[in-house]
Amino acid sequence: MSNKMRKAIFTEVASGETSLARIIKKHHLIEQAARTAAEELQQHALIEDVEGALQLTELGVKTYGKLKARDSL
């Protein structure tokens, strides 16, 4: 992942965080930019919003496994 904001959101969701608001607060992110980054992750089918909670998609789980194995996170 090249964008630090997308990477932060992706890794937080992978670790079980479901709230974008809490991710924004924890990492001191700019809200609009973080929402845009989350939308980009959704467009690439890496995360999804299920009833207001973020979670990894099947592709997201596979991608996370590959990145973690390469120590890219």
Contacts in CASP RR format, 6 or more apart in sequence:
PFRMAT RR
TARGET T0000
AUTHOR 0000-0000-0000
METHOD contacts of the structure
MODEL  1
MSNKMRKAIFTEVASGETSLARIIKKHHLIEQAARTAAEELQQHALIEDV
EGALQLTELGVKTYGKLKARDSL
1 7 0 8 1.000
1 10 0 8 1.000
1 67 0 8 1.000
1 72 0 8 1.000
1 73 0 8 1.000
3 37 0 8 1.000
5 29 0 8 1.000
5 33 0 8 1.000
5 34 0 8 1.000
5 37 0 8 1.000
6 37 0 8 1.000
6 40 0 8 1.000
6 41 0 8 1.000
7 73 0 8 1.000
8 23 0 8 1.000
8 27 0 8 1.000
8 29 0 8 1.000
9 20 0 8 1.000
9 23 0 8 1.000
9 34 0 8 1.000
9 37 0 8 1.000
9 38 0 8 1.000
9 41 0 8 1.000
9 47 0 8 1.000
10 41 0 8 1.000
10 46 0 8 1.000
10 47 0 8 1.000
10 60 0 8 1.000
10 64 0 8 1.000
11 64 0 8 1.000
11 73 0 8 1.000
12 23 0 8 1.000
12 26 0 8 1.000
12 27 0 8 1.000
13 23 0 8 1.000
13 41 0 8 1.000
13 47 0 8 1.000
13 54 0 8 1.000
13 55 0 8 1.000
13 56 0 8 1.000
14 56 0 8 1.000
14 60 0 8 1.000
14 61 0 8 1.000
14 64 0 8 1.000
16 55 0 8 1.000
17 23 0 8 1.000
17 26 0 8 1.000
17 54 0 8 1.000
18 52 0 8 1.000
18 53 0 8 1.000
18 54 0 8 1.000
18 55 0 8 1.000
19 53 0 8 1.000
19 54 0 8 1.000
20 34 0 8 1.000
20 35 0 8 1.000
20 38 0 8 1.000
20 54 0 8 1.000
23 29 0 8 1.000
23 34 0 8 1.000
24 31 0 8 1.000
24 34 0 8 1.000
38 47 0 8 1.000
38 54 0 8 1.000
41 47 0 8 1.000
42 48 0 8 1.000
42 49 0 8 1.000
45 57 0 8 1.000
45 59 0 8 1.000
45 60 0 8 1.000
46 56 0 8 1.000
46 57 0 8 1.000
46 59 0 8 1.000
46 60 0 8 1.000
46 63 0 8 1.000
47 54 0 8 1.000
47 55 0 8 1.000
47 56 0 8 1.000
47 57 0 8 1.000
47 60 0 8 1.000
48 54 0 8 1.000
48 55 0 8 1.000
48 56 0 8 1.000
48 57 0 8 1.000
56 64 0 8 1.000
64 73 0 8 1.000
67 73 0 8 1.000
END
